[in-house]
């Protein structure tokens, strides 16, 4: 794979989980980072972890994606202050379970705002900087929930709607930036086992068999592969799946399947 050295990525939702894994891996691969999220203390811990693993010291910025105007202002500040922005990882999302009647209207709207409106305005404010870069990538972590005819898996209809909104946003951006130096990539992981390089399970992840769930490492390394392709190649849609807990589970033999020899 190519190197991320000399490239700067903005990562939303970087304080924990998958966003933290993106930060640690991309930092170790030589990328400069701007880490954003709602919890400044969590961002500071991730920043320290990036440095401890040999990455350059990331910048951090508090950013609440559900506050559309505030998110736009923070992204605008980043674009004006950071010398170059070569990529954006739209990872931030608000998880919500249950029925819509379990939540008030503001909570439902915040879920959609955080994943659609918030991601869209952050992308818009960073777009001029990315267009000015030699080459840039926009990666949006959507999830299998953004694909047609997928069960809700306990999520609210608001979360389900937000993921479909992200899918539409990503396709719209892909068409809008066609012919420019900016690639647009959509990742569709299933429900996954969340981990970072600080966890022992991270090292064990490549040895998992077909009956194991997708992990954060699988998602981050898929994105890393995509953003290091030559510019003639765009992996526009990457659907990650597993036999266990995936969209197309096949651990139980289906009618007509032959047992392995």
N, C-alpha and C positions, 0 to 999 in steps of 0.2 A: 504494500500500500504506500501511497505517497505520504509526504510529511505534512504536518500542520504547523510546522515552524514558520513564524512570521505572520501567521493569520490570527485574527482576533474574532472570537465568538461571544455573542451575548446569549446567555442561557436564562430562561424564565423558570420559576419554580425550582431554583437551584439549591434550596436550603436543606433538602432531604430527598430520600428515595431515588427515583430515576434521575432527577435533575442533578443530585449530588454525584451520582455515578458518571453522568456526562461530564461534569466538571473535573472529576479526578482523572478520568481517562483522557479527555481532550487536553488537559493541562500536562499530563505526563507525555503526551505526543507532541508537545512543544507549542500549543496554542496559547495566545494571550486570552484572558477571560474577563468578562464582566458578568458577575453573578447577581441575579435579581430574585426577589421573593418578598414575602410579607414579614418574615421573622429575621431581623438583622442579626441576632445572636446565632441563629442556625447558619446563616450565610457566613459569619465569621468562623464558625467551626469548620465549614467546608473549605473556606479559604486556607485555613491552617493545614488541613489535610492535603490540599493540592500542593502547597509549598513543601510539606514533609515528604511528599513523593517525588520531589525534584522539579515540579512545575514552577513557573514564574508566579509572583504574587498577584492574584486576581484583584480587580476592583469589585466593590459591592455597592448595590443600590437598592433601597427599599422600594418595592413596586407591588401594588395590589391590582391585579388584573381585573377585579370586579369593579374597580373605580375607573371607568373608562377615561374620563378627563385627566385624572391623576396619572394613570398609566401612560397616556400620551405625553404628558409633560415630562415625566421621568425619562422616557425613551428619547424625547427631543433633546434633553440635557445630555444624555449619553452620546447621541450622534454629534452634538456640538463640542463635546469635551474629549472624547476618545479619538486619537489620531486617525484610526481606520477601523471600519467594521467589515469583516469579511464573511460573517455568517451569523445566523440567528437560529437558536434551537427553541422553538415554541413548545415548551414542555409543561408550563404551568397549567393546572386544572384543579377544579374543586370537585371532589367526589361526594356524591349524595345518594343515599339509599332510601328505599321505601316508596310510598305512594305520594302523589302531589298533595293530597289532603293532609299528609303528615308534616308539611312545611308551610310557612306563610309565603305570601306572594313575593316578598323581598328576597327571601332565601332562594326561591326558585329562579328569580330573575338574575341573582348574583351568579348562579351556576352557569347560566347561558352567557352572561356578560364576561365572566372570567375566561371562558374558552373561545368565544367567538369575537365579541366586540373588543375585548381587551387585547387578544392576540392580533386582531386586525389593525388596531391603531398603533400598537407597538411596531408591527411590520411596516406600517405606513411611515412612521416617523424615522425608522432606520433605513428605509428604502433609498433615499438619496445617497447616504454614505455607502451602502452596498453597491449601488450602481456606479459609484466613483471608484470602487475597488477594482483591482485587476480581475478578480474572480470571486464570486460570493455564492453562498448556499443558504437557503431557507429550509429548515427541517421542522416539520410539525408532527408531534407525537399525537396521533389521533386515537387509535385503538380499534379493535374489531367492532366495537359498538357503533362505529361510523359506517359500517358496511350494511348492505340491504339484508333484511330478514334475519337479523341476529337477535337472540333472546336478550332481555334486559339484564339478566344475571343479578337481579336485586336492585339495580340502579333506578333512580326516578326517571320519569319520562323527560324531565328537564335535562338530566345528564345525557340521556339518549339523544335528545334533540340537539344538544350542544355538540356532541361528537359528529352528528350528521352535518351540522353547520360548519364544523372545522373541515370536514371532507369537502364540502362545497367551496369553502374559502380557499383551500389548497389547490383545488382544480382551477378556480378562477385566477389565482395568482400565477399558476403555472402558465396559463394562456397569456396573462398580462405581461409576464416577463420573458416570454418566448422571443428569441432573437437578441437577447441582451446577455450580459455576463453573469446574470443571476440565475441559478438553478433552483427549482422548487421540488422538494421531496416530501412525500407523505409516508409516515410509518404507521402501521396498523397492528400493534401487538395485542395478544389476548390478555386475560387476567394473568398476572405473572408473579413470580417470586422476586421480591424486591431485595436488592443487595448492592453493596458498593465494594470497591477493591479492599476496603478495610475488613470485610467479613471473610471468614474462612471459606464460606460457601462459594465465594467468587472464584477461587482457584479450582474448586471441584466442579464448577459449572460445565466445562467442556467435556467432562467424562459422563455426563448424564445420558441416559438411554431414551428410547422413543417414548417410554411411559412416564417421562418427567415433564414438568411444566417449563414453559419459557421463563427465562430470567432477565434481570436488568442487563446483565452482561451481553446476552444475545441481542438485545435492542440497541445498546450503545455501539457494539461492534458492527452491527448492520449499518448504522448511521455513519460510523467512521469509514467503513468501506465505500459507502455511497459518496461521501464528500471528498474522498481522495481519488475518485475516478478521473481519468482525463476529461477535459471539458466537452469532448464530443459525445460523452455518455451521460445520460440522465436516468437514474433509477427513480422514476417518478412516483411509483407506488410499490411499497414493500409491505406485504402481508406476512406477519410472523404467526406461526401456529404450532400446535403440539398435539400429540395423540391424547394427552391427558389435560382436560380443561380447556381445550381449544375449540375453534369454530367447527372443525371437521374431525371430531374424535374418532379414532379407529382402533383403539386398543382391544375392543371386543370384535372378533371376526364377524363380518357381515355375510348375509346370504350369498353364496357363490364364491366367497373368498377361499383360497386354498391355504392350508397350513404351510408354514415355512418348511422347506425340505431339511 
